[in-house]
Amino acid sequence: MERYEQNLKLLDSVEEKLRKMNPYDYIGEVQKIIGLTIESKGPDAALGELCKIIVGEKKSLAEVVGFKEGFSILMPLEDVTGLKKGCEVIKTGRTVSIPVGEEIKGRVLDALGRPIDGKRLSLKEYRPIVSEAPNPLIRNRILEPLSMGVRSIDGFLTIGKGQRIGIFAGSGVGKSTLLGMIARNTTADINVIGLIGERGREVREFLEKDLGEAGLRRSVVVVSTSDQPALLRIKALLTATTFAEYFRDMGYNVMLMVDSLTRWAMAQREVGLAIGEPPTTRGYPPSVFAQLPKILERAGNSDKGSITGIYTVLVEADDFNEPISDSVRGIVDGHIMLSRRLAESNHFPAIDVLMSISRLMTDIVKPEHMQAARALRDMMATYNDAKDLIDVGAYKKGTNPKIDKSIQLIDEINAFLRQGIREKMSFDDTVEYLLSIFKKM
């Protein structure tokens, strides 16, 4: 009898809670579909919260990206073919979180952290993909070089552990190939690679040709191809950064490589314009320029480990001063410019050393290395200034001793800067090679 009364009280309390519950808080209904956005009457979901849209017999994930005149504005993260007015929208009460753990090494994942390489992934720890950058006062200073295994970078544009640098280039100049070389040759503990807005064909090509089996074993690859929803392409960068942060917190020196930041910005532009943001420079809404520093500042050093960030920027019409290039260049700690002129003359990697800079090189290399790099840069600049006269035979030897010396050394400098795709050289050997050329001046 006593047990019966207890159960009765329990049922009464459940009934009372059900009476107070407002179904509107948990279930909404699609009212409008405009372009990339879905307007729903309810549920009472917060900005950034995930919802499930019932489309026929399937449930597709969507995210709340804004509010307008009493409606929630959602954007799909999955296919919503067959969506129509009246479809149910169910609040999930959670934001995007991804599984993390040592098991993700060597894996290829999508923008939501789900495996796409045909293998299972069983992890219990999850992390939200949106987080704050480390406190600037607890960040360790960048005082130690990190070898990229690429002579032109290690010699003239030395990158430190925890530095962020941009690779700027037009299409077809060799960004992905250079990233593959760095991923295979770097001395970082682990690579996290984000392929954002890539052609589907290029993904497997990058994994097998540019990265290779050895490179993949020590990497985590996050993929969001160009045909996927804009919101997924945005999440891919956040997911890759979150994986990198996890390994940094474990004490690793992480190499975070993103290809490309421009396609991420384009996806952010799609979302911003779809929800009604005003277009500014070249159609990019203000949110693009607000989000760039937030995501880039999450890389770098913490008090536990480091994330060295390398972000490629696809320069529109080879204009290195277009809005995204200009904004990124002002945030990162250096820039590597790839030249179409060098690529066309079969000079690979096509790094224009004179247009590129590492802002931290003076803090992380030895004085003799810095002296040699500056002197050889000066020789390259001297030769470039006189190149037209030299090529047409108008320069007379002996007229200018500095030009004479640059003519004498230019072939050796170019041989140093050129490097085969599978060729690898340690940091110490690169510095020794650089000094051997410098001593001939």
C-alpha positions in Angstrom: 0.0 0.0 0.0 2.8 2.4 0.9 4.6 1.7 -2.4 1.3 2.3 -4.3 1.0 5.8 -2.6 4.6 6.6 -3.5 4.0 5.7 -7.2 0.8 7.8 -7.2 2.7 10.8 -5.9 5.3 10.3 -8.6 2.7 10.2 -11.3 1.0 13.4 -9.9 4.4 15.3 -10.0 5.0 14.1 -13.6 1.5 15.2 -14.6 2.1 18.6 -13.0 5.3 19.1 -14.9 3.6 18.1 -18.2 0.9 20.7 -17.6 3.5 23.4 -17.1 5.5 22.4 -20.0 5.1 24.4 -23.2 5.6 22.3 -26.3 6.5 25.5 -28.2 9.8 25.5 -26.2 10.8 22.2 -27.7 9.0 21.9 -31.1 8.6 24.5 -33.8 7.3 24.5 -37.4 8.9 25.6 -40.6 7.1 28.7 -41.9 9.4 30.1 -44.7 12.3 28.9 -46.8 14.2 31.8 -48.3 17.4 31.0 -50.2 19.8 29.3 -47.8 17.7 30.0 -44.7 14.8 28.4 -43.0 12.4 30.5 -40.9 10.7 28.6 -38.1 8.0 29.5 -35.6 9.7 28.1 -32.5 11.3 26.3 -30.8 12.7 28.5 -28.1 16.3 27.7 -29.0 19.4 29.9 -28.4 21.7 31.3 -31.0 24.1 28.6 -32.1 21.9 25.8 -30.8 21.3 22.7 -32.9 17.9 21.6 -34.0 16.5 18.6 -35.9 14.2 19.2 -38.8 11.9 16.3 -39.6 12.0 15.9 -43.4 9.9 12.9 -44.3 11.4 9.9 -42.5 14.8 11.5 -41.9 16.0 14.1 -39.3 18.4 16.7 -40.6 20.6 18.9 -38.4 20.3 22.7 -38.6 21.7 25.5 -36.5 20.0 28.6 -35.2 21.9 31.5 -36.8 19.6 34.4 -36.0 16.1 35.8 -35.1 13.7 37.9 -37.1 10.3 39.2 -36.2 9.5 36.4 -33.9 10.9 33.7 -36.1 14.1 31.6 -35.6 16.4 31.6 -38.6 18.1 28.3 -39.2 20.7 27.0 -41.7 21.0 23.3 -42.5 24.1 21.3 -41.7 22.8 18.3 -43.7 20.8 17.6 -46.8 17.2 18.9 -46.5 15.8 17.7 -49.9 12.0 17.5 -49.6 11.7 20.2 -46.9 8.4 22.1 -47.0 6.3 24.4 -44.9 5.0 22.7 -41.8 7.9 20.4 -41.2 8.7 20.0 -37.4 11.7 21.6 -35.9 12.9 20.0 -32.7 15.2 21.7 -30.2 18.2 19.5 -29.1 19.5 21.7 -26.3 23.1 21.4 -27.5 25.7 23.1 -29.7 28.2 21.5 -32.0 30.7 19.4 -30.0 33.3 17.0 -31.4 34.9 13.8 -30.1 38.6 14.2 -29.1 41.3 11.7 -28.1 44.5 10.1 -29.3 42.5 7.8 -31.5 41.9 10.6 -34.1 45.6 10.5 -35.2 45.8 9.3 -38.7 42.1 9.8 -39.3 40.0 11.7 -41.9 37.0 13.4 -40.4 34.2 15.7 -41.6 33.4 19.2 -40.2 31.4 17.7 -37.3 34.2 15.3 -36.3 32.5 12.2 -37.9 34.9 9.7 -39.6 34.7 9.6 -43.5 37.5 7.1 -44.0 35.3 4.1 -43.5 36.7 3.3 -40.0 34.9 3.4 -36.7 35.6 6.0 -34.0 34.7 5.3 -30.4 35.6 8.3 -28.2 33.8 9.4 -25.0 35.3 12.9 -24.5 33.7 15.8 -26.4 34.6 19.4 -26.8 32.6 22.4 -28.1 34.1 23.8 -31.2 33.7 27.4 -30.1 36.1 28.5 -27.3 38.2 31.4 -26.2 41.8 32.1 -27.1 44.4 31.6 -24.3 44.9 34.5 -21.9 47.7 36.6 -23.6 49.5 36.8 -20.2 49.8 33.0 -19.9 51.1 32.5 -23.4 54.7 31.3 -23.6 56.9 33.6 -25.8 58.0 32.3 -29.2 61.7 31.8 -28.8 62.4 28.5 -30.5 62.5 27.8 -34.3 60.4 25.0 -35.8 61.8 23.3 -38.8 59.5 23.1 -41.9 61.9 21.0 -43.9 61.7 23.6 -46.7 65.0 25.4 -47.3 63.5 28.7 -48.5 61.3 29.0 -45.4 63.9 27.7 -42.8 66.7 29.8 -44.3 65.0 33.1 -45.1 61.6 33.0 -43.3 62.2 31.0 -40.2 59.0 30.1 -38.3 58.9 29.7 -34.5 56.9 27.2 -32.4 53.5 28.9 -31.9 53.8 31.4 -34.7 51.0 32.0 -37.2 51.8 32.7 -40.8 49.8 33.1 -44.0 50.7 31.6 -47.4 49.3 33.9 -50.1 48.9 32.9 -53.7 46.6 32.8 -56.7 45.1 29.6 -57.9 47.4 26.9 -59.3 50.7 28.3 -57.9 51.4 25.4 -55.5 49.8 26.1 -52.1 48.6 22.6 -51.5 51.9 21.0 -52.7 53.8 23.3 -50.3 51.5 22.3 -47.4 52.1 18.7 -48.2 55.9 19.2 -48.1 55.6 20.9 -44.8 53.3 18.2 -43.3 55.8 15.5 -44.3 59.0 17.3 -43.3 58.1 19.3 -40.2 59.5 18.4 -36.8 56.1 19.2 -35.1 54.7 16.4 -33.0 51.4 16.2 -34.9 49.7 17.9 -37.9 46.0 19.0 -37.9 45.0 19.8 -41.5 41.8 21.5 -42.5 40.7 21.2 -46.1 38.0 23.8 -46.5 36.0 24.2 -49.7 38.3 21.9 -51.7 37.2 20.1 -54.8 36.2 16.5 -54.0 38.9 15.3 -56.5 41.6 17.1 -54.6 41.0 15.5 -51.2 42.2 12.0 -52.0 44.9 13.5 -54.2 46.2 15.5 -51.3 46.1 12.6 -48.9 47.9 10.1 -51.2 50.1 12.4 -53.3 51.0 15.4 -51.2 50.6 14.1 -47.7 51.5 10.4 -48.2 51.1 7.5 -45.9 53.9 8.6 -43.5 52.4 12.1 -43.2 48.9 10.9 -42.6 50.0 8.7 -39.7 51.0 11.7 -37.7 48.1 13.9 -38.9 44.4 14.6 -38.4 42.6 15.7 -41.5 39.3 17.6 -41.4 37.5 17.8 -44.8 34.6 20.0 -46.0 34.3 20.0 -49.8 33.0 22.9 -51.9 29.6 21.2 -52.5 28.7 21.0 -48.8 26.5 23.7 -47.1 28.3 26.9 -46.2 27.7 26.3 -42.5 29.7 23.1 -42.7 32.6 24.8 -44.3 32.6 27.3 -41.5 32.5 24.6 -38.9 35.4 22.8 -40.5 37.9 25.5 -39.5 36.5 25.6 -35.9 36.7 21.8 -35.7 40.3 21.7 -37.0 41.3 24.4 -34.5 39.5 22.5 -31.6 41.5 19.3 -32.5 44.7 21.3 -32.5 43.8 22.9 -29.1 43.2 19.4 -27.6 46.6 18.2 -28.6 48.2 21.5 -27.4 46.5 21.0 -24.0 48.2 17.6 -23.9 51.6 19.3 -24.2 52.2 18.6 -27.9 53.8 21.0 -30.5 51.0 21.0 -33.1 51.1 22.2 -36.7 47.7 23.5 -37.8 47.4 23.9 -41.6 44.3 25.3 -43.2 43.6 25.3 -46.9 42.1 27.8 -47.5 41.1 30.7 -45.2 39.6 32.5 -48.2 37.0 29.7 -48.8 36.1 29.8 -45.1 35.6 33.6 -45.5 33.4 33.0 -48.6 31.3 30.6 -46.6 31.0 33.1 -43.8 29.9 35.7 -46.5 27.2 33.3 -47.8 25.8 32.9 -44.3 26.1 36.6 -43.4 24.3 37.8 -46.5 21.6 35.1 -46.2 20.6 36.3 -42.7 20.5 39.9 -43.7 23.9 41.4 -42.9 24.9 44.4 -45.0 27.6 43.8 -47.6 30.8 45.9 -47.2 34.1 45.5 -49.1 33.7 43.2 -52.1 30.4 41.9 -50.6 31.9 40.6 -47.4 29.7 41.4 -44.4 31.2 42.8 -41.1 31.0 39.3 -39.4 33.8 38.0 -41.6 36.3 40.6 -40.4 35.0 40.2 -36.8 35.4 36.4 -36.8 38.9 36.3 -38.5 40.9 37.5 -35.4 38.8 35.4 -33.1 39.6 32.1 -34.9 43.2 33.0 -35.7 44.0 34.1 -32.1 43.0 30.6 -30.9 46.3 29.3 -32.4 49.7 30.1 -30.9 51.3 29.2 -27.6 49.6 28.4 -24.3 51.3 27.5 -21.0 51.1 23.8 -22.0 52.0 23.4 -25.6 52.0 25.2 -29.0 49.9 25.5 -32.1 51.9 26.7 -35.1 49.3 28.0 -37.6 49.8 28.0 -41.4 46.8 29.4 -43.2 46.6 29.6 -47.0 44.9 32.6 -48.6 43.6 32.2 -52.1 44.3 35.7 -53.6 41.6 36.8 -56.0 42.9 37.9 -59.4 46.5 37.8 -58.0 45.6 41.0 -56.0 47.6 40.7 -52.8 45.7 43.7 -51.3 42.2 42.3 -51.7 40.2 42.5 -48.4 40.8 39.0 -47.0 44.5 39.0 -47.8 44.9 42.5 -46.3 43.0 41.6 -43.2 44.8 38.2 -42.6 48.2 39.8 -43.2 47.5 42.3 -40.5 46.6 39.6 -37.9 49.2 36.8 -38.5 52.9 36.9 -37.6 54.3 36.9 -41.1 53.4 36.1 -44.7 54.8 33.9 -47.4 54.0 35.1 -51.0 53.9 32.6 -53.8 54.7 34.1 -57.2 53.0 33.1 -60.5 56.1 34.5 -62.3 58.3 32.0 -60.4 55.9 29.1 -61.0 55.9 29.8 -64.7 59.7 29.7 -64.8 59.6 26.3 -63.1 60.9 27.6 -59.8 59.3 25.5 -57.1 58.4 26.1 -54.3 57.4 29.4 -55.9 58.2 31.5 -52.8 59.0 35.1 -53.5 61.5 35.6 -50.6 61.7 39.4 -51.1 58.0 39.9 -50.8 57.7 37.5 -47.8 58.6 38.0 -44.1 58.6 36.2 -40.8 58.1 38.8 -38.1 59.7 36.6 -35.4 62.8 35.5 -37.2 65.1 37.9 -35.4 64.0 36.5 -32.0 64.5 32.8 -32.9 67.6 32.4 -35.0 71.3 32.9 -34.3 73.0 36.2 -35.3 75.1 34.6 -38.0 72.0 33.0 -39.5 70.2 36.4 -39.5 73.3 38.1 -41.0 73.6 35.6 -43.8 69.8 35.8 -44.7 69.9 39.6 -44.8 73.0 39.7 -46.9 71.7 37.2 -49.5 68.3 39.0 -49.6 70.3 42.1 -50.5 72.1 40.2 -53.3 68.7 39.0 -54.6 67.2 42.5 -54.6 70.3 43.9 -56.3 70.1 41.4 -59.0 66.4 41.9 -59.5 66.9 45.7 -59.9 69.5 45.1 -62.6 67.9 42.1 -64.2 66.4 43.9 -67.3 69.8 45.4 -68.1 71.6 42.1 -67.6 69.1 40.1 -69.7 69.5 42.4 -72.7 73.3 42.6 -72.4 73.3 46.3 -71.5 75.1 45.9 -68.2 78.9 46.0 -68.5 80.9 43.9 -66.0 82.9 46.0 -63.5 80.5 49.0 -63.6 79.0 48.1 -60.1 80.9 45.6 -57.8 77.6 44.8 -56.0 75.8 43.9 -59.2 78.9 41.8 -60.2 78.7 39.9 -57.0 74.9 39.3 -57.3 75.5 37.9 -60.8 78.1 35.6 -59.4 75.9 34.3 -56.6 72.4 34.3 -58.1 72.6 30.7 -59.5 73.7 29.3 -56.1 71.0 31.3 -54.3 68.3 30.0 -56.8 69.6 26.4 -56.3 69.2 26.9 -52.6 65.6 28.2 -53.0 64.5 25.4 -55.4 63.6 22.1 -53.8 62.0 18.9 -55.1 58.7 17.8 -53.7 60.2 14.7 -52.0 63.5 16.4 -51.0 64.0 17.0 -47.3 66.7 18.9 -45.4 67.1 19.4 -41.7 67.1 22.8 -40.1 70.8 22.6 -39.2 71.8 21.5 -42.7 69.8 24.3 -44.2 71.5 26.9 -42.1 74.9 25.4 -42.9 74.1 25.5 -46.6 73.0 29.2 -46.3 76.2 30.1 -44.5 78.3 28.4 -47.1 76.8 30.7 -49.8 77.2 33.7 -47.6 80.9 33.1 -47.1 81.5 33.4 -50.8 80.4 37.1 -50.8 
